[in-house]
Amino acid sequence: MSKPFSPASARNRDPILQVLLRHFGDRRHVLEIGAGSGQHAVHFAAAMPWLQWQASDHPQHLPGI
């Protein structure tokens, strides 16, 4: 199964990451609701290894995450 790809997620991941870094520095757990393609979860989890990043979505979308 090929992974879904969102061009918008690829474009906006770094600006979003800069905001998250300011707010999640003292956090340990994140639950992402509506993870969609999962691209943000993969990028953010790699950039913030101190976080346990849990992506979630509607069951029909989970195979792509």
PQR file of N, CA, C, O and H, with PARSE charges and radii, in Angstrom:
ATOM      1  N   MET A   1       0.844  -1.179   0.000 -0.4000 1.5000
ATOM      2  CA  MET A   1       0.000   0.000   0.000 -0.0000 2.0000
ATOM      3  C   MET A   1       0.887   1.238   0.000  0.5500 1.7000
ATOM      4  O   MET A   1       1.789   1.359   0.829 -0.5500 1.4000
ATOM      5  N   SER A   2       0.636   2.145  -0.914 -0.4000 1.5000
ATOM      6  CA  SER A   2       1.414   3.382  -0.951 -0.0000 2.0000
ATOM      7  C   SER A   2       0.863   4.355   0.082  0.5500 1.7000
ATOM      8  O   SER A   2      -0.333   4.366   0.374 -0.5500 1.4000
ATOM      9  H   SER A   2      -0.096   2.047  -1.587  0.4000 1.0000
ATOM     10  N   LYS A   3       1.746   5.157   0.622 -0.4000 1.5000
ATOM     11  CA  LYS A   3       1.359   6.137   1.631 -0.0000 2.0000
ATOM     12  C   LYS A   3       0.721   7.344   0.952  0.5500 1.7000
ATOM     13  O   LYS A   3       1.154   7.754  -0.124 -0.5500 1.4000
ATOM     14  H   LYS A   3       2.717   5.148   0.385  0.4000 1.0000
ATOM     15  N   PRO A   4      -0.312   7.915   1.581 -0.5600 1.5000
ATOM     16  CA  PRO A   4      -0.902   9.134   1.023  0.2800 2.0000
ATOM     17  C   PRO A   4       0.085  10.290   1.121  0.5500 1.7000
ATOM     18  O   PRO A   4       0.919  10.322   2.025 -0.5500 1.4000
ATOM     19  N   PHE A   5      -0.007  11.225   0.205 -0.4000 1.5000
ATOM     20  CA  PHE A   5       0.887  12.383   0.193 -0.0000 2.0000
ATOM     21  C   PHE A   5       0.060  13.637  -0.020  0.5500 1.7000
ATOM     22  O   PHE A   5      -0.786  13.697  -0.912 -0.5500 1.4000
ATOM     23  H   PHE A   5      -0.684  11.198  -0.530  0.4000 1.0000
ATOM     24  N   SER A   6       0.316  14.633   0.807 -0.4000 1.5000
ATOM     25  CA  SER A   6      -0.359  15.920   0.683 -0.0000 2.0000
ATOM     26  C   SER A   6       0.684  16.996   0.399  0.5500 1.7000
ATOM     27  O   SER A   6       1.527  17.265   1.255 -0.5500 1.4000
ATOM     28  H   SER A   6       1.004  14.584   1.531  0.4000 1.0000
ATOM     29  N   PRO A   7       0.650  17.618  -0.781 -0.5600 1.5000
ATOM     30  CA  PRO A   7       1.600  18.693  -1.070  0.2800 2.0000
ATOM     31  C   PRO A   7       1.515  19.835  -0.055  0.5500 1.7000
ATOM     32  O   PRO A   7       2.536  20.426   0.297 -0.5500 1.4000
ATOM     33  N   ALA A   8       0.314  20.148   0.414 -0.4000 1.5000
ATOM     34  CA  ALA A   8       0.164  21.229   1.402 -0.0000 2.0000
ATOM     35  C   ALA A   8       0.888  20.883   2.700  0.5500 1.7000
ATOM     36  O   ALA A   8       1.522  21.748   3.304 -0.5500 1.4000
ATOM     37  H   ALA A   8      -0.516  19.668   0.128  0.4000 1.0000
ATOM     38  N   SER A   9       0.800  19.633   3.131 -0.4000 1.5000
ATOM     39  CA  SER A   9       1.511  19.216   4.346 -0.0000 2.0000
ATOM     40  C   SER A   9       3.018  19.347   4.170  0.5500 1.7000
ATOM     41  O   SER A   9       3.721  19.758   5.094 -0.5500 1.4000
ATOM     42  H   SER A   9       0.285  18.930   2.640  0.4000 1.0000
ATOM     43  N   ALA A  10       3.506  19.004   3.005 -0.4000 1.5000
ATOM     44  CA  ALA A  10       4.940  19.123   2.739 -0.0000 2.0000
ATOM     45  C   ALA A  10       5.388  20.582   2.762  0.5500 1.7000
ATOM     46  O   ALA A  10       6.500  20.884   3.197 -0.5500 1.4000
ATOM     47  H   ALA A  10       2.935  18.671   2.255  0.4000 1.0000
ATOM     48  N   ARG A  11       4.532  21.483   2.298 -0.4000 1.5000
ATOM     49  CA  ARG A  11       4.891  22.907   2.264 -0.0000 2.0000
ATOM     50  C   ARG A  11       4.818  23.571   3.634  0.5500 1.7000
ATOM     51  O   ARG A  11       5.646  24.426   3.950 -0.5500 1.4000
ATOM     52  H   ARG A  11       3.629  21.238   1.945  0.4000 1.0000
ATOM     53  N   ASN A  12       3.840  23.191   4.451 -0.4000 1.5000
ATOM     54  CA  ASN A  12       3.637  23.944   5.689 -0.0000 2.0000
ATOM     55  C   ASN A  12       4.230  23.296   6.935  0.5500 1.7000
ATOM     56  O   ASN A  12       4.101  23.851   8.026 -0.5500 1.4000
ATOM     57  H   ASN A  12       3.168  22.496   4.195  0.4000 1.0000
ATOM     58  N   ARG A  13       4.869  22.152   6.806 -0.4000 1.5000
ATOM     59  CA  ARG A  13       5.357  21.439   7.987 -0.0000 2.0000
ATOM     60  C   ARG A  13       6.423  22.212   8.758  0.5500 1.7000
ATOM     61  O   ARG A  13       6.413  22.197   9.989 -0.5500 1.4000
ATOM     62  H   ARG A  13       4.974  21.702   5.920  0.4000 1.0000
ATOM     63  N   ASP A  14       7.331  22.877   8.077 -0.4000 1.5000
ATOM     64  CA  ASP A  14       8.390  23.597   8.795 -0.0000 2.0000
ATOM     65  C   ASP A  14       7.881  24.849   9.504  0.5500 1.7000
ATOM     66  O   ASP A  14       8.275  25.081  10.647 -0.5500 1.4000
ATOM     67  H   ASP A  14       7.340  22.889   7.077  0.4000 1.0000
ATOM     68  N   PRO A  15       7.025  25.670   8.886 -0.5600 1.5000
ATOM     69  CA  PRO A  15       6.473  26.800   9.643  0.2800 2.0000
ATOM     70  C   PRO A  15       5.662  26.348  10.867  0.5500 1.7000
ATOM     71  O   PRO A  15       5.733  26.974  11.925 -0.5500 1.4000
ATOM     72  N   ILE A  16       4.900  25.273  10.721 -0.4000 1.5000
ATOM     73  CA  ILE A  16       4.142  24.757  11.863 -0.0000 2.0000
ATOM     74  C   ILE A  16       5.096  24.239  12.933  0.5500 1.7000
ATOM     75  O   ILE A  16       4.881  24.472  14.123 -0.5500 1.4000
ATOM     76  H   ILE A  16       4.842  24.765   9.861  0.4000 1.0000
ATOM     77  N   LEU A  17       6.138  23.546  12.521 -0.4000 1.5000
ATOM     78  CA  LEU A  17       7.120  23.026  13.474 -0.0000 2.0000
ATOM     79  C   LEU A  17       7.726  24.141  14.312  0.5500 1.7000
ATOM     80  O   LEU A  17       7.918  23.966  15.515 -0.5500 1.4000
ATOM     81  H   LEU A  17       6.313  23.357  11.554  0.4000 1.0000
ATOM     82  N   GLN A  18       8.029  25.267  13.716 -0.4000 1.5000
ATOM     83  CA  GLN A  18       8.622  26.376  14.470 -0.0000 2.0000
ATOM     84  C   GLN A  18       7.691  26.849  15.586  0.5500 1.7000
ATOM     85  O   GLN A  18       8.158  27.199  16.669 -0.5500 1.4000
ATOM     86  H   GLN A  18       7.873  25.410  12.739  0.4000 1.0000
ATOM     87  N   VAL A  19       6.402  26.863  15.338 -0.4000 1.5000
ATOM     88  CA  VAL A  19       5.431  27.242  16.375 -0.0000 2.0000
ATOM     89  C   VAL A  19       5.361  26.159  17.452  0.5500 1.7000
ATOM     90  O   VAL A  19       5.361  26.463  18.644 -0.5500 1.4000
ATOM     91  H   VAL A  19       6.023  26.578  14.457  0.4000 1.0000
ATOM     92  N   LEU A  20       5.304  24.905  17.029 -0.4000 1.5000
ATOM     93  CA  LEU A  20       5.217  23.812  17.998 -0.0000 2.0000
ATOM     94  C   LEU A  20       6.435  23.767  18.909  0.5500 1.7000
ATOM     95  O   LEU A  20       6.303  23.501  20.104 -0.5500 1.4000
ATOM     96  H   LEU A  20       5.304  24.658  16.060  0.4000 1.0000
ATOM     97  N   LEU A  21       7.607  24.022  18.367 -0.4000 1.5000
ATOM     98  CA  LEU A  21       8.825  24.006  19.186 -0.0000 2.0000
ATOM     99  C   LEU A  21       8.746  25.025  20.320  0.5500 1.7000
ATOM    100  O   LEU A  21       9.263  24.779  21.409 -0.5500 1.4000
ATOM    101  H   LEU A  21       7.714  24.238  17.397  0.4000 1.0000
ATOM    102  N   ARG A  22       8.113  26.149  20.077 -0.4000 1.5000
ATOM    103  CA  ARG A  22       7.973  27.179  21.117 -0.0000 2.0000
ATOM    104  C   ARG A  22       7.011  26.750  22.219  0.5500 1.7000
ATOM    105  O   ARG A  22       7.156  27.163  23.369 -0.5500 1.4000
ATOM    106  H   ARG A  22       7.693  26.349  19.191  0.4000 1.0000
ATOM    107  N   HIS A  23       6.036  25.928  21.874 -0.4000 1.5000
ATOM    108  CA  HIS A  23       4.978  25.590  22.826 -0.0000 2.0000
ATOM    109  C   HIS A  23       5.080  24.184  23.419  0.5500 1.7000
ATOM    110  O   HIS A  23       4.476  23.908  24.455 -0.5500 1.4000
ATOM    111  H   HIS A  23       5.918  25.592  20.940  0.4000 1.0000
ATOM    112  N   PHE A  24       5.830  23.302  22.780 -0.4000 1.5000
ATOM    113  CA  PHE A  24       5.867  21.907  23.226 -0.0000 2.0000
ATOM    114  C   PHE A  24       7.188  21.523  23.882  0.5500 1.7000
ATOM    115  O   PHE A  24       7.431  20.339  24.120 -0.5500 1.4000
ATOM    116  H   PHE A  24       6.321  23.526  21.938  0.4000 1.0000
ATOM    117  N   GLY A  25       8.039  22.488  24.176 -0.4000 1.5000
ATOM    118  CA  GLY A  25       9.344  22.177  24.755 -0.0000 2.0000
ATOM    119  C   GLY A  25       9.283  21.465  26.089  0.5500 1.7000
ATOM    120  O   GLY A  25      10.164  20.666  26.405 -0.5500 1.4000
ATOM    121  H   GLY A  25       7.842  23.449  23.983  0.4000 1.0000
ATOM    122  N   ASP A  26       8.251  21.743  26.881 -0.4000 1.5000
ATOM    123  CA  ASP A  26       8.136  21.121  28.200 -0.0000 2.0000
ATOM    124  C   ASP A  26       7.059  20.038  28.240  0.5500 1.7000
ATOM    125  O   ASP A  26       6.659  19.607  29.321 -0.5500 1.4000
ATOM    126  H   ASP A  26       7.535  22.392  26.624  0.4000 1.0000
ATOM    127  N   ARG A  27       6.596  19.607  27.100 -0.4000 1.5000
ATOM    128  CA  ARG A  27       5.569  18.558  27.031 -0.0000 2.0000
ATOM    129  C   ARG A  27       6.226  17.208  26.768  0.5500 1.7000
ATOM    130  O   ARG A  27       7.372  17.135  26.324 -0.5500 1.4000
ATOM    131  H   ARG A  27       6.920  19.957  26.222  0.4000 1.0000
ATOM    132  N   ARG A  28       5.488  16.152  27.046 -0.4000 1.5000
ATOM    133  CA  ARG A  28       6.003  14.800  26.818 -0.0000 2.0000
ATOM    134  C   ARG A  28       5.101  13.963  25.915  0.5500 1.7000
ATOM    135  O   ARG A  28       5.561  13.008  25.289 -0.5500 1.4000
ATOM    136  H   ARG A  28       4.557  16.212  27.406  0.4000 1.0000
ATOM    137  N   HIS A  29       3.820  14.317  25.846 -0.4000 1.5000
ATOM    138  CA  HIS A  29       2.853  13.518  25.086 -0.0000 2.0000
ATOM    139  C   HIS A  29       1.994  14.431  24.220  0.5500 1.7000
ATOM    140  O   HIS A  29       1.571  15.503  24.651 -0.5500 1.4000
ATOM    141  H   HIS A  29       3.446  15.093  26.354  0.4000 1.0000
ATOM    142  N   VAL A  30       1.746  13.984  22.993 -0.4000 1.5000
ATOM    143  CA  VAL A  30       0.876  14.718  22.075 -0.0000 2.0000
ATOM    144  C   VAL A  30      -0.093  13.723  21.449  0.5500 1.7000
ATOM    145  O   VAL A  30       0.306  12.651  20.995 -0.5500 1.4000
ATOM    146  H   VAL A  30       2.090  13.113  22.643  0.4000 1.0000
ATOM    147  N   LEU A  31      -1.359  14.090  21.431 -0.4000 1.5000
ATOM    148  CA  LEU A  31      -2.368  13.332  20.704 -0.0000 2.0000
ATOM    149  C   LEU A  31      -2.839  14.212  19.557  0.5500 1.7000
ATOM    150  O   LEU A  31      -3.483  15.238  19.774 -0.5500 1.4000
ATOM    151  H   LEU A  31      -1.683  14.961  21.800  0.4000 1.0000
ATOM    152  N   GLU A  32      -2.518  13.808  18.346 -0.4000 1.5000
ATOM    153  CA  GLU A  32      -2.935  14.554  17.155 -0.0000 2.0000
ATOM    154  C   GLU A  32      -4.256  13.968  16.660  0.5500 1.7000
ATOM    155  O   GLU A  32      -4.322  12.802  16.271 -0.5500 1.4000
ATOM    156  H   GLU A  32      -1.995  12.974  18.170  0.4000 1.0000
ATOM    157  N   ILE A  33      -5.290  14.778  16.679 -0.4000 1.5000
ATOM    158  CA  ILE A  33      -6.616  14.362  16.220 -0.0000 2.0000
ATOM    159  C   ILE A  33      -6.754  14.755  14.750  0.5500 1.7000
ATOM    160  O   ILE A  33      -6.501  15.902  14.383 -0.5500 1.4000
ATOM    161  H   ILE A  33      -5.237  15.725  16.995  0.4000 1.0000
ATOM    162  N   GLY A  34      -7.151  13.810  13.919 -0.4000 1.5000
ATOM    163  CA  GLY A  34      -7.319  14.099  12.492 -0.0000 2.0000
ATOM    164  C   GLY A  34      -5.983  14.195  11.781  0.5500 1.7000
ATOM    165  O   GLY A  34      -5.711  15.185  11.102 -0.5500 1.4000
ATOM    166  H   GLY A  34      -7.356  12.877  14.217  0.4000 1.0000
ATOM    167  N   ALA A  35      -5.147  13.179  11.929 -0.4000 1.5000
ATOM    168  CA  ALA A  35      -3.786  13.209  11.398 -0.0000 2.0000
ATOM    169  C   ALA A  35      -3.715  13.146   9.875  0.5500 1.7000
ATOM    170  O   ALA A  35      -2.665  13.422   9.295 -0.5500 1.4000
ATOM    171  H   ALA A  35      -5.368  12.375  12.481  0.4000 1.0000
ATOM    172  N   GLY A  36      -4.804  12.792   9.229 -0.4000 1.5000
ATOM    173  CA  GLY A  36      -4.810  12.776   7.765 -0.0000 2.0000
ATOM    174  C   GLY A  36      -3.759  11.849   7.193  0.5500 1.7000
ATOM    175  O   GLY A  36      -3.751  10.654   7.487 -0.5500 1.4000
ATOM    176  H   GLY A  36      -5.657  12.568   9.700  0.4000 1.0000
ATOM    177  N   SER A  37      -2.875  12.392   6.381 -0.4000 1.5000
ATOM    178  CA  SER A  37      -1.854  11.582   5.717 -0.0000 2.0000
ATOM    179  C   SER A  37      -0.784  11.081   6.678  0.5500 1.7000
ATOM    180  O   SER A  37      -0.054  10.147   6.348 -0.5500 1.4000
ATOM    181  H   SER A  37      -2.881  13.363   6.142  0.4000 1.0000
ATOM    182  N   GLY A  38      -0.678  11.678   7.851 -0.4000 1.5000
ATOM    183  CA  GLY A  38       0.358  11.299   8.812 -0.0000 2.0000
ATOM    184  C   GLY A  38       1.692  11.979   8.577  0.5500 1.7000
ATOM    185  O   GLY A  38       2.630  11.781   9.350 -0.5500 1.4000
ATOM    186  H   GLY A  38      -1.271  12.437   8.119  0.4000 1.0000
ATOM    187  N   GLN A  39       1.796  12.781   7.519 -0.4000 1.5000
ATOM    188  CA  GLN A  39       3.066  13.440   7.197 -0.0000 2.0000
ATOM    189  C   GLN A  39       3.527  14.361   8.320  0.5500 1.7000
ATOM    190  O   GLN A  39       4.707  14.369   8.669 -0.5500 1.4000
ATOM    191  H   GLN A  39       1.034  12.941   6.891  0.4000 1.0000
ATOM    192  N   HIS A  40       2.613  15.131   8.884 -0.4000 1.5000
ATOM    193  CA  HIS A  40       3.003  16.025   9.970 -0.0000 2.0000
ATOM    194  C   HIS A  40       3.487  15.222  11.168  0.5500 1.7000
ATOM    195  O   HIS A  40       4.501  15.569  11.773 -0.5500 1.4000
ATOM    196  H   HIS A  40       1.654  15.124   8.600  0.4000 1.0000
ATOM    197  N   ALA A  41       2.780  14.155  11.519 -0.4000 1.5000
ATOM    198  CA  ALA A  41       3.176  13.338  12.665 -0.0000 2.0000
ATOM    199  C   ALA A  41       4.593  12.805  12.494  0.5500 1.7000
ATOM    200  O   ALA A  41       5.390  12.850  13.431 -0.5500 1.4000
ATOM    201  H   ALA A  41       1.956  13.873  11.027  0.4000 1.0000
ATOM    202  N   VAL A  42       4.906  12.312  11.330 -0.4000 1.5000
ATOM    203  CA  VAL A  42       6.248  11.774  11.070 -0.0000 2.0000
ATOM    204  C   VAL A  42       7.298  12.874  11.193  0.5500 1.7000
ATOM    205  O   VAL A  42       8.333  12.676  11.829 -0.5500 1.4000
ATOM    206  H   VAL A  42       4.259  12.276  10.568  0.4000 1.0000
ATOM    207  N   HIS A  43       7.040  14.013  10.597 -0.4000 1.5000
ATOM    208  CA  HIS A  43       8.000  15.123  10.612 -0.0000 2.0000
ATOM    209  C   HIS A  43       8.183  15.679  12.021  0.5500 1.7000
ATOM    210  O   HIS A  43       9.312  15.883  12.468 -0.5500 1.4000
ATOM    211  H   HIS A  43       6.199  14.174  10.080  0.4000 1.0000
ATOM    212  N   PHE A  44       7.076  15.922  12.718 -0.4000 1.5000
ATOM    213  CA  PHE A  44       7.155  16.524  14.048 -0.0000 2.0000
ATOM    214  C   PHE A  44       7.772  15.560  15.056  0.5500 1.7000
ATOM    215  O   PHE A  44       8.564  15.979  15.900 -0.5500 1.4000
ATOM    216  H   PHE A  44       6.160  15.756  12.355  0.4000 1.0000
ATOM    217  N   ALA A  45       7.425  14.283  14.981 -0.4000 1.5000
ATOM    218  CA  ALA A  45       7.990  13.304  15.915 -0.0000 2.0000
ATOM    219  C   ALA A  45       9.500  13.182  15.734  0.5500 1.7000
ATOM    220  O   ALA A  45      10.231  13.036  16.714 -0.5500 1.4000
ATOM    221  H   ALA A  45       6.782  13.942  14.295  0.4000 1.0000
ATOM    222  N   ALA A  46       9.969  13.239  14.504 -0.4000 1.5000
ATOM    223  CA  ALA A  46      11.416  13.169  14.264 -0.0000 2.0000
ATOM    224  C   ALA A  46      12.127  14.418  14.771  0.5500 1.7000
ATOM    225  O   ALA A  46      13.254  14.336  15.259 -0.5500 1.4000
ATOM    226  H   ALA A  46       9.376  13.357  13.707  0.4000 1.0000
ATOM    227  N   ALA A  47      11.480  15.564  14.660 -0.4000 1.5000
ATOM    228  CA  ALA A  47      12.097  16.828  15.073 -0.0000 2.0000
ATOM    229  C   ALA A  47      12.033  17.048  16.581  0.5500 1.7000
ATOM    230  O   ALA A  47      12.818  17.824  17.126 -0.5500 1.4000
ATOM    231  H   ALA A  47      10.564  15.631  14.264  0.4000 1.0000
ATOM    232  N   MET A  48      11.108  16.373  17.259 -0.4000 1.5000
ATOM    233  CA  MET A  48      10.935  16.547  18.711 -0.0000 2.0000
ATOM    234  C   MET A  48      10.949  15.172  19.380  0.5500 1.7000
ATOM    235  O   MET A  48       9.909  14.692  19.830 -0.5500 1.4000
ATOM    236  H   MET A  48      10.471  15.742  16.817  0.4000 1.0000
ATOM    237  N   PRO A  49      12.122  14.536  19.447 -0.5600 1.5000
ATOM    238  CA  PRO A  49      12.192  13.152  19.931  0.2800 2.0000
ATOM    239  C   PRO A  49      11.812  12.974  21.404  0.5500 1.7000
ATOM    240  O   PRO A  49      11.567  11.847  21.833 -0.5500 1.4000
ATOM    241  N   TRP A  50      11.757  14.046  22.182 -0.4000 1.5000
ATOM    242  CA  TRP A  50      11.352  13.933  23.587 -0.0000 2.0000
ATOM    243  C   TRP A  50       9.843  13.730  23.733  0.5500 1.7000
ATOM    244  O   TRP A  50       9.363  13.407  24.819 -0.5500 1.4000
ATOM    245  H   TRP A  50      11.956  14.962  21.833  0.4000 1.0000
ATOM    246  N   LEU A  51       9.095  13.918  22.643 -0.4000 1.5000
ATOM    247  CA  LEU A  51       7.645  13.758  22.674 -0.0000 2.0000
ATOM    248  C   LEU A  51       7.234  12.359  22.245  0.5500 1.7000
ATOM    249  O   LEU A  51       7.840  11.764  21.355 -0.5500 1.4000
ATOM    250  H   LEU A  51       9.485  14.180  21.760  0.4000 1.0000
ATOM    251  N   GLN A  52       6.211  11.851  22.883 -0.4000 1.5000
ATOM    252  CA  GLN A  52       5.536  10.658  22.379 -0.0000 2.0000
ATOM    253  C   GLN A  52       4.371  11.169  21.547  0.5500 1.7000
ATOM    254  O   GLN A  52       3.376  11.650  22.089 -0.5500 1.4000
ATOM    255  H   GLN A  52       5.718  12.335  23.606  0.4000 1.0000
ATOM    256  N   TRP A  53       4.496  11.062  20.226 -0.4000 1.5000
ATOM    257  CA  TRP A  53       3.506  11.623  19.308 -0.0000 2.0000
ATOM    258  C   TRP A  53       2.550  10.515  18.885  0.5500 1.7000
ATOM    259  O   TRP A  53       2.969   9.530  18.276 -0.5500 1.4000
ATOM    260  H   TRP A  53       5.304  10.671  19.785  0.4000 1.0000
ATOM    261  N   GLN A  54       1.276  10.670  19.202 -0.4000 1.5000
ATOM    262  CA  GLN A  54       0.252   9.694  18.838 -0.0000 2.0000
ATOM    263  C   GLN A  54      -0.673  10.314  17.799  0.5500 1.7000
ATOM    264  O   GLN A  54      -1.409  11.257  18.091 -0.5500 1.4000
ATOM    265  H   GLN A  54       0.935  11.469  19.696  0.4000 1.0000
ATOM    266  N   ALA A  55      -0.630   9.777  16.589 -0.4000 1.5000
ATOM    267  CA  ALA A  55      -1.512  10.250  15.522 -0.0000 2.0000
ATOM    268  C   ALA A  55      -2.811   9.446  15.556  0.5500 1.7000
ATOM    269  O   ALA A  55      -2.802   8.245  15.826 -0.5500 1.4000
ATOM    270  H   ALA A  55      -0.033   9.011  16.352  0.4000 1.0000
ATOM    271  N   SER A  56      -3.914  10.115  15.283 -0.4000 1.5000
ATOM    272  CA  SER A  56      -5.204   9.423  15.226 -0.0000 2.0000
ATOM    273  C   SER A  56      -6.039  10.004  14.082  0.5500 1.7000
ATOM    274  O   SER A  56      -5.828  11.133  13.639 -0.5500 1.4000
ATOM    275  H   SER A  56      -3.922  11.091  15.064  0.4000 1.0000
ATOM    276  N   ASP A  57      -6.968   9.211  13.636 -0.4000 1.5000
ATOM    277  CA  ASP A  57      -7.888   9.664  12.598 -0.0000 2.0000
ATOM    278  C   ASP A  57      -9.069   8.704  12.576  0.5500 1.7000
ATOM    279  O   ASP A  57      -9.114   7.736  13.335 -0.5500 1.4000
ATOM    280  H   ASP A  57      -7.139   8.294  13.997  0.4000 1.0000
ATOM    281  N   HIS A  58     -10.001   8.978  11.717 -0.4000 1.5000
ATOM    282  CA  HIS A  58     -11.154   8.103  11.533 -0.0000 2.0000
ATOM    283  C   HIS A  58     -10.637   6.729  11.103  0.5500 1.7000
ATOM    284  O   HIS A  58      -9.682   6.654  10.330 -0.5500 1.4000
ATOM    285  H   HIS A  58      -9.964   9.764  11.100  0.4000 1.0000
ATOM    286  N   PRO A  59     -11.245   5.640  11.587 -0.5600 1.5000
ATOM    287  CA  PRO A  59     -10.745   4.297  11.270  0.2800 2.0000
ATOM    288  C   PRO A  59     -10.510   4.028   9.785  0.5500 1.7000
ATOM    289  O   PRO A  59      -9.585   3.293   9.440 -0.5500 1.4000
ATOM    290  N   GLN A  60     -11.313   4.597   8.909 -0.4000 1.5000
ATOM    291  CA  GLN A  60     -11.123   4.336   7.474 -0.0000 2.0000
ATOM    292  C   GLN A  60      -9.831   4.941   6.938  0.5500 1.7000
ATOM    293  O   GLN A  60      -9.355   4.530   5.880 -0.5500 1.4000
ATOM    294  H   GLN A  60     -12.065   5.194   9.189  0.4000 1.0000
ATOM    295  N   HIS A  61      -9.250   5.914   7.650 -0.4000 1.5000
ATOM    296  CA  HIS A  61      -8.017   6.555   7.205 -0.0000 2.0000
ATOM    297  C   HIS A  61      -6.767   5.976   7.866  0.5500 1.7000
ATOM    298  O   HIS A  61      -5.654   6.298   7.449 -0.5500 1.4000
ATOM    299  H   HIS A  61      -9.636   6.249   8.510  0.4000 1.0000
ATOM    300  N   LEU A  62      -6.921   5.133   8.880 -0.4000 1.5000
ATOM    301  CA  LEU A  62      -5.774   4.646   9.638 -0.0000 2.0000
ATOM    302  C   LEU A  62      -4.754   3.847   8.829  0.5500 1.7000
ATOM    303  O   LEU A  62      -3.559   3.970   9.097 -0.5500 1.4000
ATOM    304  H   LEU A  62      -7.824   4.871   9.219  0.4000 1.0000
ATOM    305  N   PRO A  63      -5.164   3.032   7.852 -0.5600 1.5000
ATOM    306  CA  PRO A  63      -4.138   2.280   7.123  0.2800 2.0000
ATOM    307  C   PRO A  63      -3.071   3.161   6.465  0.5500 1.7000
ATOM    308  O   PRO A  63      -1.948   2.702   6.253 -0.5500 1.4000
ATOM    309  N   GLY A  64      -3.394   4.391   6.143 -0.4000 1.5000
ATOM    310  CA  GLY A  64      -2.425   5.279   5.502 -0.0000 2.0000
ATOM    311  C   GLY A  64      -1.478   5.961   6.458  0.5500 1.7000
ATOM    312  O   GLY A  64      -0.456   6.503   6.038 -0.5500 1.4000
ATOM    313  H   GLY A  64      -4.306   4.764   6.315  0.4000 1.0000
ATOM    314  N   ILE A  65      -1.804   5.942   7.752 -0.4000 1.5000
ATOM    315  CA  ILE A  65      -0.954   6.643   8.728 -0.0000 2.0000
ATOM    316  C   ILE A  65       0.237   5.777   9.074  0.5500 1.7000
ATOM    317  O   ILE A  65       1.078   6.177   9.878 -0.5500 1.4000
ATOM    318  H   ILE A  65      -2.635   5.501   8.093  0.4000 1.0000
TER
END
